[in-house]
Amino acid sequence: MVKEVTRKDIIEKSITDVKLTKAGASTYYQMIKDKHEPQGKK
């Protein structure tokens, strides 16, 4: 069973694994998310 990974999960994991701050993890997530989404939506 695969559980849905939320933004919060990724940010928390980034904070614990990579020692990012909450703001840094949030920015990092947004950069990754932007790369994976089709560019035409904005």
C-alpha positions in Angstrom: 0.0 0.0 0.0 1.4 3.3 -1.0 0.4 6.3 1.1 -0.1 9.7 -0.5 3.0 11.7 0.1 2.0 15.2 1.1 4.0 18.5 0.8 4.2 18.4 4.6 5.8 14.9 4.6 8.4 16.0 2.1 9.2 19.2 4.0 9.6 17.3 7.3 11.8 14.7 5.7 13.9 17.5 4.1 14.3 19.1 7.5 15.4 15.9 9.2 17.5 14.4 6.5 19.1 17.4 4.9 19.0 19.7 8.0 17.2 22.4 6.2 15.2 25.1 8.0 11.4 25.0 7.5 11.7 27.9 5.1 14.5 26.3 3.2 12.7 23.0 2.9 9.6 24.8 1.7 11.6 26.6 -1.0 13.4 23.4 -2.0 10.1 21.5 -2.3 8.6 24.3 -4.5 11.7 24.2 -6.8 11.3 20.5 -7.3 7.6 20.7 -7.8 8.0 23.4 -10.4 10.4 21.3 -12.4 8.0 18.4 -12.5 4.9 20.3 -13.5 4.1 21.2 -17.1 5.0 24.8 -17.7 1.8 25.8 -19.4 -0.3 26.0 -16.3 0.9 29.3 -14.9 
